[in-house]
Amino acid sequence: MLSKVWAAKLGLRAGMPIAMGAFDAHYGAVGSGVRAGTLVKIIGTSTCDCAVASAKEKVQDVPGSAGS
């Protein structure tokens, strides 16, 4: 919801819904219950392998993969 502060700055009504964008595969991974130590395969507008790791740990690069 739009805060009173930003509503005043933008000349809009406070409390109105705010939409945000994201990649469908990332939402699919969250919806499937991805967590540290798991890999999920998401098939939709693209096919993606998604995994998460703690930001506190160094993760080895995997040749042939990309993304963050």
N, C-alpha and C positions, 0 to 999 in steps of 0.2 A: 504494500500500500504506500502511496505517496505521502511522505512526511509533511508536516505543517511548514517546516523550514523550506523544503524544496518547492512545495506548492506556492509559497509566497514568492520565491525567486523566479519561478517559471510562469506565474500568473494562472495557475491551475487550481483545481479543487483538491483539498487535502483528503486523503483516504481513498482516492481512486486507485483501482488495480494497476499494477505495473507489470508488463510482460517482459520476459528476458529470453534471449536466444541461447542455444547450446547445440552441440552435435548430437544427433539421434543415437549414435552408437554409445556415447557416454551415458546418456539417460537410460539406454537399454542395459548397460552394465550395472548401473545403480539399481535398476528395477529387478535385475536377476540376483541381486544379493552379493555382488563382487565385494571382496574384502582382501586384506593383505594375505598373500599366500595362495590366492585363487586366480585362475584364468577363465574368462568367459569368452565365448564366440558369439558375436552379434551379427545376424544376417538381416539386412533391411535394404536401404538405398545403397548401402555398401556392405562389405563383409569385413569385420574387424575382430581382432583378438584384443581384449582389454584385460589389463591386470593393474593392480595398485600396490604400492610399496610405501613404507614410511619415509617421509622426507628426511628423517634423521639417519637413514641407512644409505650407504653407497650401493648403487645397483649396477651390475656389470652390463655393458652394452651388448646387444644381441645382433650379430651381423645379419643384414637383410631386413631389419625392422626399423620403423621410424615412429615418431610421435612422443608426446609427453603429457 
